[in-house]
Amino acid sequence: MKNLLDLRGIITVLNTPFTDEDAIDLPSLRRNVRKALKAGVAGFLVPAMAAEVGKLTLEERRRLVEAVLDEVGGTAPVIGGASAESPEQRVQIAGELVAAGCSGVLVSIPYRNEAQYEQEVRAVAAVNPPFLMLQDWDFDGYGVPVPLVARLFEEVAPFRCLKVEVTPAGPKYSEVLEATRGRLHVSGGWAVTQIIEALDRGVHAFMPTGMHAIYTRIHALYQRGDRDAARNLFERVLPVLAFSNQHLDCSIHFFKRLLHAQGVYTTPRVREPIRPFDAHHARIADELIERVQRIEEELACS
């Protein structure tokens, strides 16, 4: 992309569909990509935490990325997920994603200290991705220090994007944007529960899973100046977010169940180990899925 700051809107993080035999279900994945493109998403991220990436083999990861790149056909950016347990694996995977033709590479690097973090960022950047997106993931804290983010942005040429998933997300968005004078592309992932606040703060993009038509409509309403309508639609799905965002595993269970109910995924299967989804979860999830489907039907008619 000529200007990454033009990458605005919804960047869908794709759940990995499995068959009843626990194999990757590429036809279901392709249906999800087509559904998201029809809804007007700005791009895709694959594979990431919502894809159960830690339970996928390297070959499965490659097949997912290849299928998405093929289905998208260059019509939208595809960001390849290079997160892995070791620095060496991250570098290897990042290089493969660049060679495959991904528009950019995302990597989540645990922050232990400034020297360690900088070294591992520079190692991934050395494979020269079109752009590097760092995943600032810290569900119990504030993540990577803002001064370090700003310095790496100035010194590491591929580092152009930051995906913020910290607690609280709002102030971090503003601090990062101010520290980089609005030149760093900032997106919200798990913190999509603050989408209206994030839009008010100037965040460029959002990375949820599922509910493509709803999220793209919220963003479109806000961008055309109808903040009240955007907020009203967002508030209609808050019960869904309150339920699904209890834990990452709960979110994976829920959105696969939703995609299955929509006829997009052949099964709602998740891969073990994962936190259980009991009968009470299932009942509430099905009630919320009915809510989502009603809203989507209304949007299709409006």
Buried (B, 14 or more C-beta within 10 A) or exposed (E): BEEBBEBBBBBBBBBBBBBEEEEBBBEBBBBBBEBBBEBBBBBBBBBBBBBBBEBBEEEBBBBBBEBBBEBBEEEBBBBBBBBBEEBEEBBBBBBBBBEBBBBBBBBBBEBEEBEEBBEBBBBBBEBEBBBBBBBBBBEEEBBBEBEBBBBBBEEBEBBBBBBBBBBEBBEBBBBBBEBBEEEBBBBBBBBBBBBBBBBBBEBBBBBBBBBBBBBBBBBBBBEEEEBEBBBEBBEBBEBBBEBBBEEBBBBBBBBBBBBBBBEBBBBBBBEEEBBEBEEEBBEEBEEBBEEBEEBBEEBEEE
